[in-house]
Amino acid sequence: DADVTQTPRNRITKTGKRIMLECSQTKGHDRMYWYRQDPGLGLRLIYYSFDVKDINKGEISDGYSVSRQAQAKFSLSLESAIPNQTALYFCATRRGEANVLTFGAGSRLTVL
Amino acid sequence: SQKIEQNSEALNIQEGKTATLTCNYTNYSPAYLQWYRQDPGRGPVFLLLIRENEKEKRKERLKVTFDTTLKQSLFHITASQPADSATYLCALGAGANNLFFGTGTRLTVIP
């Protein structure tokens, strides 16, 4: 089984719908991140969490919200999806002060 | 504004040659720099980390250099193989909170 699991892997939805992307990890890492990847723009940070009670906005948090349900689970929600949120979304984990990210396989979201 | 540039969007080289990828940055003072590999349909995978006080790091056929004066990192793959074909991302670490990623270079090693 993967260390960082994202569901769904692919999702097509319509403008205005609420979408949740889920991430779970078995690495025991305390820090979890949501990134978005777009062609020509690289990976950009949406939200990050250092533990269950600590949630922080990244550089592009508008239009998104997150929930850290447990140390191992971090979900990303789009309350009302719009077409420019079509992208590849990655969850990542990081252990304490270590600098290395472990990424999930990604969730491809298409908003029509 | 802060900017991270990777030398080209795509790089093709012949098998057995050395691939050299470039990462240039402006308006950052990174404490460390990382390189990741990303295959189609997969998440990035960590390869190497080099700190600001290190000039060079090696791991098997991989070598990374870091020049904080030039604000540049070079990533070398020696004796390249078709299996090295992937997109390579550089990322700058400016603290515990975030890594800032470049857009990546897609490397193709031609048999």
Interface residues (C-beta under 8 A of the other chain):
Chain A: V4 Y35 G40 L41 G42 L43 R44 L45 Y48 N56 G58 E59 F90 A92 E97 N99 V100 L101 T102 F103 G104 A105 G106
Chain B: I4 Y32 Q34 Y36 G41 R42 G43 P44 V45 F46 L49 L89 A91 G93 A96 N97 N98 L99 F101 G102 T103 G104
